[in-house]
């Protein structure tokens, strides 16, 4: 823990507790993302400081009763220290990561502008233009621009209908869903919703595959607990893979595959090519992924997947002969 | 870092915050709480004070020295003040829902693996919540994970350092591992950072190549701010620089020269995914009267500089994304499908010579 981390926290605790007039230790720990033991150590230290010479009426007067913290004398630490450029810049980065997420982009920019405006002049000058210096690549809104409809429906707890391109089945389908939350992951935006036709099974719908979204005005009761932190993972899983496919990649693209996959998934071969074993539940997904490499990749197994790609290529070859 | 020093810093800050006139170093030294500045060698005590002062300033405390001009300055040394106006966080008038939005953003930044700015985010959100009550916000989460297998602690640290260097317009020195494993040392003026598909990229002016270059953060082996006598800004970002174009461009858009216009027929079922397939700059032609409009198919227009890359982009969709024009590119795709169809007609690679 660096000095400034702890000092910054201490300078927050005094005014926060004085302002709220009694704050449970657990709340402090949670707000500052540290353990209650750390808060206790912080309070011990704070009770020994103040305005030198440290006569009793010059000390920060702080005490704990039934695990609730009180401050009687704040020694002019009555409000937190203004945001620094480091803190503001970390927020700018976070705001960029949120991308648009249901049309919040414009609102969040307005809030960010308020914060930057309240910085000290030097810090404010440093932050100028910072928002244009960082970016998360997205493909822009889908044709139907359904994000705001979805956001309102989540808020109002209304069932929505989605025209959706299902990549798993390579078909466009109509879904009736109970929308619960929005998630931005790896630059893609998703709706978390319960599929009414599938026994209210939870599914993720990519916003850039939604053609249109309609609010049915039909109310629903969302689950009491919704833990979104489970999406804070490296990959978003759409259920376990139903089968394992084996794909050969030529020597030209092999290094990229070795970098991307785990060692146990990659089998190196003498000619520089590699075999990659991937778990998937969708032949359509597999076909799309492998065909993107053109002649540099080929599905070796299973036979059903080869047959799927074969049919796709025959149909396409025929279409191009028109 | 010692608790004793943290105590001393807090005492120093509280002293200056509560004293309405400049306080000289002599006065500070006389207080027994500041024995650390009262050394046998006065120079070393002064250095200890300078270090503490610097730590407070780095934390954002508006501490400054005032020259000796006031009448009550007995020593003629000048003194130190903390500007209260600038110290206290002003009321921002944030609505609870606005704070909730910022919390989503803050959690996203704090969630970057190995990102050293996590503590700053937590502090920022705590401060912003000072005058605002908690509210139920939009249930949303943003997460930008790193690809598997990268050294996330190093990438996170470099991300923070580059982000800071971009803010200060400070040049950096980096060691870069190329695709061929060769390492080069370069001086770079960092213009911007973007995240795409689990990886961070730096765009900047590379002094080694004398041109704008993009660097994959996972391949930056070493990184440091350039130590010159000159304080930043070390450069200005050209007004023509467009990070958006770097981050969002598709492989077929890369390169020099005049682009060719390519027309692709996209099957009705794929229309919702047009942005995913062709990116933000794809244009949809207004449907002409006739059969194709009734089917729901659309015609997509693209500016293409690298035909081979577009071929790779349409192959996954088979007849669903059919290149119509130009004829040369259409012939290329047709040939690719004929070859693939022949390849997959066999029993697998073992059957081929």
Interface residues (C-beta under 8 A of the other chain):
Chain A: X1 X2 X3 X4 X5 X6 X7 X8 X9 X10 X11 X12 X15 X16 X19 X31 X32 X33 X45 X46 X48 X49 X50 X51 X52 X53 X54 X60 X75 X76 X77 X78 X79 X80 X81 X82 X83 X84 X85 X86 X87 X88 X89 X90 X91 X93 X94 X95 X97 X98 X99 X101 X102 X104 X107 X108 X111 X112 X114 X115 X118 X120 X123 X126 X127 X129 X130 X132 X133 X134 X135 X136 X137 X138 X139 X140 X141 X142 X143 X144 X151 X154 X155 X163 X164 X165 X167 X170 X171 X172 X180 X181 X182 X183 X184 X185 X186 X187 X206 X208 X209 X210 X211 X212 X226 X228 X229 X231 X232 X233 X234 X235 X248 X255 X259 X260 X261 X262 X287 X288 X289 X291 X292 X293 X294 X295 X298 X299 X300 X301 X303 X306 X307 X309 X310 X312 X313 X314 X315 X316 X317 X318 X319 X320 X321
Chain B: X1 X3 X5 X6 X7 X9 X10 X11 X13 X14 X15 X17 X18 X31 X32 X33 X34 X55 X58 X59 X60 X61 X62 X84 X86 X87 X88 X89 X90 X92 X93 X94 X98 X101 X102 X104 X105 X106 X107 X108 X109 X110 X111 X112 X117 X119 X120 X121 X122 X123 X124 X126 X127 X128 X129 X130 X138 X139 X140 X141 X142 X143 X144 X145 X146 X147 X148 X149 X163 X164 X166 X167 X168 X179 X191 X192 X193 X194 X195 X196 X197 X198 X237 X243 X244 X247 X248 X268 X269 X270 X271 X272 X273 X274 X275 X276 X279 X280 X284 X311 X312 X313 X315 X316 X317 X318 X319 X320 X322 X330 X333 X334 X336 X337 X338 X339 X340 X341 X343 X344 X345 X348 X349
